[in-house]
Amino acid sequence: MAPGIDSLVSSDEDGGDSRNTAIIGGVWESDGSLAMGFFEIADTAVERWKAGRRNDLIVIPIIYNYRHGIELALKTGIREAAACLRGDGVEDLDVQADKVDQWLSSIHSLEQLQAVNWAK
């Protein structure tokens, strides 16, 4: 039998340390926080590798975790840049929050994400 979702959430036995509590959904689950999670899990796997616990089966998953972290970090930066432009009075439809979110939800290409250019 698979464990329930409540098995991911720590009890008070950990002394209230929020790092030991899984946060699923809500305002705390953003592209930025998820990016940090992907980087941390990849870093942990690399440290295990460097410590001699090598497993060739996890090399590509390590790379994909870093790659996904980069993608989510770029998306966070793009959202922040669009918000700055809106704050500066730019009314271009391309920088409107709903348009930016719609575009970002359909893009997974690092090349396309890094090539964003709203300068006209």
Order of alpha helices (4+ residues) and beta strands (2+ residues): alpha-alpha-alpha-alpha
